[in-house]
Amino acid sequence: MVQALRLATVADLPAIEHIVEAAYRPYVVRIGRKPGPMLDNYTALVEAGHLHVLVLDGDIQGILVLIPQADAMLLDNVAVAPAAQGRGLGRRLLLAAEDFAREAAYRRIRLYTNEAMTENIALYSRCGYAETHRIEEKGLRRVYMEKDLG
């Protein structure tokens, strides 16, 4: 299993959009609408250099969106293709996000997820993220979490 994490290119957009659609589709019924990541402009994220892809044996199997903010790195999206889930790739992407944040001299990494995505909240908690607050934004109930990178 050969893995590589690299910046995404415009040529990666079909694979990125496929992964996002497949990874978030199960949540549509639970939330009652498309989750925020299904509405994002991935062309703009690629062009801004915010999107990384995880390549596994030659195929893109995961994505990572990181957006620098004034006081923390925002982990805006992490998604793994459903066929590749259960192999620890999500955790690998979380660790990579933390490494990128440290390399950019951030002391904290922040993320948010929909409160209906309870399994994601549990994963982030197990990985050391602490809930900071809940808020409704853009019609979505979001849970914000942070991790101190010390």
Residue pairs with C-beta under 8 A, 6 or more apart in sequence:
1 56
1 57
1 87
2 56
2 57
2 58
3 54
3 55
3 56
3 89
3 92
4 54
4 55
5 52
5 53
5 54
5 55
5 64
5 93
5 96
6 52
6 53
6 55
7 49
7 51
7 52
7 53
8 16
8 45
8 46
8 51
8 52
8 53
8 63
9 46
10 43
10 46
10 47
12 46
12 53
12 60
13 42
13 43
13 46
15 53
15 59
15 60
16 42
16 46
16 51
16 53
16 60
16 63
17 42
18 81
19 60
19 61
19 62
19 63
19 79
19 80
19 81
20 37
20 38
20 40
20 42
20 63
20 77
20 79
21 38
22 81
22 82
23 79
23 80
23 81
23 82
24 34
24 35
24 37
24 38
24 79
25 38
27 35
27 114
27 116
27 117
28 34
28 35
28 38
30 116
30 117
31 114
31 116
31 140
33 139
33 140
35 114
35 117
35 140
36 114
36 138
36 140
37 77
37 79
40 65
40 76
40 77
42 51
45 51
45 65
45 76
50 65
50 66
50 67
50 76
51 63
51 64
51 65
52 63
52 64
52 65
52 66
52 96
53 60
53 62
53 63
53 64
54 60
54 61
54 62
54 63
54 64
54 80
54 89
54 92
54 93
55 61
56 62
56 84
56 89
60 81
61 80
61 81
61 83
61 84
61 89
62 78
62 79
62 80
62 81
62 84
62 89
62 90
62 92
62 93
63 77
63 78
63 79
63 93
64 75
64 77
64 78
64 93
64 96
64 97
65 75
65 76
65 77
65 78
66 73
66 74
66 75
66 76
66 97
66 100
66 101
67 73
67 74
67 76
68 74
68 104
68 106
69 110
71 108
72 101
72 106
72 107
72 108
72 109
72 110
72 146
73 97
73 100
73 101
73 104
73 106
73 108
73 109
73 110
74 109
74 110
74 111
75 94
75 97
75 109
75 110
75 111
76 111
78 90
78 93
78 94
78 97
78 111
80 89
80 90
80 93
90 123
91 123
91 127
94 124
94 127
97 109
98 109
98 147
98 149
101 108
101 109
101 149
102 149
106 149
107 148
107 149
107 150
108 146
108 147
108 148
108 149
109 146
109 147
109 149
110 132
110 144
110 145
110 146
111 124
111 129
111 144
111 145
111 146
112 142
112 143
112 144
112 145
113 120
113 121
113 124
113 142
113 143
113 145
114 120
114 140
114 141
114 142
114 143
115 121
115 134
115 141
115 142
115 143
116 141
121 131
121 143
121 145
124 145
125 131
125 145
127 147
128 147
129 145
129 146
129 147
130 145
130 146
130 147
131 143
131 144
131 145
132 144
132 145
132 146
133 144
134 141
134 142
134 143
134 144
135 141
135 142
135 144
136 142
